[in-house]
């Protein structure tokens, strides 16, 4: 469900695989965009999945620029990296297979660098030189957004939905079979597409175990963080959200919103309105209105 059709952008990365993005300009007439939120999808997700277009449009209606991105290895762009083709289905399973947490962190970093560059994102999107940047992410996209905010001091506010405490949610038995077979194979439940994860994802997680300990590291977050989670989430247990919130000193600019919902907030096979999704969306917009609209980030060039 979209309130209007966004502009499609192709943001370069370090190789031939771009980050595709949908740009929702603010529906408030200003000379330049002063506040932007970058939205990151979860595992097997994409920028037009589920509630992401709805949330992006709601942010735009509230005066924010919203940039919903596809991670470059989500498998929905052909292997040649063509920016003109996108799909709701995974059409490049070998690209999906090669994805890692490190790659998604690189992708989000490339997007932020592009946004801040005067002759690139700032010009293309009509951004103010002191544009304030917020991050939103769902599930694994929430983890990537949190880790990015910890390492990038240009971020002013953060919202995560259903973020796990650590991206390592695999059992020891899965890991053993993964290494024995050189892949972790499964089927996409929606399309029945055979998929697999390369062992390099497991290597990445194990080699960066401390770096990717998002809940532990989030104790050092110096920016406002709204944590949203479903009480009945079967994918990421709600106890993970407590790890983000239960810190030695609970600041006024940190909040945990627990909702009677699951991992997808009532979304299933097309947009279905739910009280939980409406509450999560309202809280997210209000969070950025409170903590992003009141701040500005130092302009950067590249």
N, C-alpha and C positions, 0 to 999 in steps of 0.2 A: 504494500500500500504506500504510494508516493504522493505527496502533495503537489509535486511538480517534477519535471524530468531534469536530472542533474547533468552537468557537463562532464564528459569523459576525458580523463587526462592519462598520459603515460609518463611516469617518473623514472628516469634512468637509475640503474644501480651499477655495481662494479663490473657487470658482465652483460650478456645479451638478453637477460631476463629482466624486464621492467616491472615496476609496481604500477598496476592499473588503479585508478582512483576515480570516484564520483565526487564532483564538487557541487556542494549546495551553498550558494552565496546567501548572505543574510538578507531577509526580506524587510530590512529596514534601510532606508536610503541614507547612506553616508558617503563621504568623499573617498574613504578607504576602509578596508576591513580591519578592525582593531582587535578582534578576538576570534581565534580559530580553534576548533576541536578536531583532533585526528582520531578516527574510529578504526579499531583493529578487530577483525573477526577471530573466531576460535578455530580449533582443529577441525579439518574438513569443511570449514566455512568459506564464505566469500563476502564481498562488500555488499551484495544485494540479498544476502540471506536473511530470512525471518524479519525481525524487528529492526534491523540496522537502518534500512531506508526510512522507516517511520521515525526513529529517534533522530536521524540526521535532519529530516525535514522539520521536526519539532524544534531542534536547535536553531535551524535557519530562521524559522518563524519568530524565534525569541531574540534574533539579532546577532547570532553567531555564524561565522562561516564554518561549515562542516565538511571535512574531507574523509570519506569512507574509502579505505584502501583494501586491495587484494595483495596479500603477501606473494612475492614473485614465484614461489614454488608451491602454491596451493593447487596446482594441477589443472587450472581452468584456462590457461593460455597455451597455445601450441608450443612445441619444443623449440621452434625457431624464435620464440619471444615476440611474435607479431603483436603489436599493440592494438590491432584492429579487430581482434577476435576475442570474445569472452564467452563463458558458458556457465550455467548453473550446475552442470555436470563436470566431473573430473574427466577431461579429455586427454590429459598428459600424465598418465599414471607413473611414468618413470621420473618425471619432474617432481611429482608429489612424494615419491619414494625417497628422493634425495634431500627432502627438506629437513632442516634442523632448527633448534632454538637459536643457534648462533646466526643462521641465515635470516631468520625473522627479525632478530635484533639489528642486524646489518641493514635490512630493508627499512625498518622504521627510522633508523639513524639517517639513511639516505633521504627519506622523505622529509625529515626535519631540516636537514642541510639544504635541500631544495627549497623548502618554504622560506628559509632565512636568506637565501641568496638574492641580492637585489635584481639581477638580470634574469632570474629564473622564476621561482615560485612567487616571490613578492610582486613581480611585474605581472605574471600570468593571472594571479588571483586578486590583484589590486589590494595588496596588504599594506597596512601602515608600517613604517620602518620599526616602530616599537610594538608590533603585534604581540599580544599575549597568547601563549599556546597552552591548550589543555589536551589531555589524553584520556580516551575512553577505550576499554577493551572488554571483550566477553571471553570467559573461559581461558584458553591458552593465550588469546590476545590480551586478556587482562594481566596475565603474568608477564608477557613481553612489555606491556605498557608500564607496569610497576618497575621492572628492571631498568627500563629506559629512563624513567623519571629519576631513579636513584643515581644515574650516571650523567644526566644532562640537566644542567642547572638553568636551562632556558625554559623548562616546563613550570607552569604556574599553578596548575590544579590537575587533579587526577580522579577518575571514577573507574572502578573495576566491578564487573558483574561476574559472579560465579568463578572467581579466580582460585586456582588450587594453590596450596602452600608451597608446592614444589612441582615442577613438570615431570618428575619421576614418580609415576603412579603405577609402574609395572611390577608384577610379582617376580620373585626369583625364578620361578618355573618358566615364566614367559621369557625372561632374560636368557636363561640357559638354552631354550629352544631357539631363540632369536640368534644367538651366536652359533649354534650348531648348524642352522639352516642358512645363515647369512641374511635373513630377513624375517620380519614379523608380518605374516600374511593374514588378511581378513577381507570381508566384503563390505562395501558401502550398503547400509541397510536400505537406503532410499532407491538407489539405482541398480543394486545387485552387481555393481562393478567390482571385479577383483582388484584389491589394492594390497600394497605391502610397504613396510617401512624398512629402509636400509639400516644395517648395523651401525652406520655412521651417526645416526641419531642417538643410539644407545651410547656410543663412544663419547659423543658430545655432552650428553647429560652426565655421564660418570666422570669425565675429565673436568667438568665445570660444576661439580656438585655444590661447592660452597658459593660460587658466583650465582647459581640459579636458585639458591635458597631464598625465594622471594619473600616469604612470610617472616623469616628471621631477619633478613636485610631491611625489610620495610620499617623496622623500628627506627632506622636512621632517616626515614623520609622527612624532609623539611618543608613539604608542601601539603596543602589540604588534600585529604584522601577520603572519598566516600566508598564504602565497601557494601555492595549489594549481593545478597545471596538468598536462595530458596531453601526453606526449612526441609523440603522433601526432595532435594537434589540427589538423583541416583548416580550422577556422573562424578560430581565433585562434592564430597560430604560437607555439610554446613559447618562442621567443626573446623574446617580449613579457614573459614572467615573469622573465627575467633582468634586464630593465630595472628591475623593482621590487626585485630582490634585490641586484644589484651596485651598491652605493652605496659612497662613500669609506670609511665606517665601518660594518661589519656588526655590528649589535647582537645581543645574546643573545636579545632578544625579537622577532626577525625570522627567519622560516624559510621556505625554499622546498622544497615537496614535489612532486617530479616523478614522475608515474605512467605506466605503460605503458598508456595509454588515449587516447581521443579527447575531443571537446568535451562529450559527454554522459555520460561515465563508465560506459558499458555499458548505459545506459537506451535502450530502443527499443520503442515500441508496448506500453507497459505495463511494470511493474517487472520487471526481469531482474537477478538478483543477479550482481555482478561483484566480483572481488577489489579492483579499483581503486576502485569506489564504496565498498566497505566500508572500505578504508584511508583514503579521503578523509573519510568520515563520522567514523571513529574519531579521526583527527587533529584534526578540527574540534571535536568534543566535548571532547577533551583540551585543546585550546588555550583554549577558554572556561573549562574547569575550572581551568586554571592562571592565566589572566590576567584573567578577568572575575569569578570567584568571590572573588578576593582583594581586589577593589576596590569602592569605592562612589563614586557621583557626587553632587555637591552637588544638593540638591533645588531645583527651579525652579517658579515659578508663572507664570500668565499671566492 
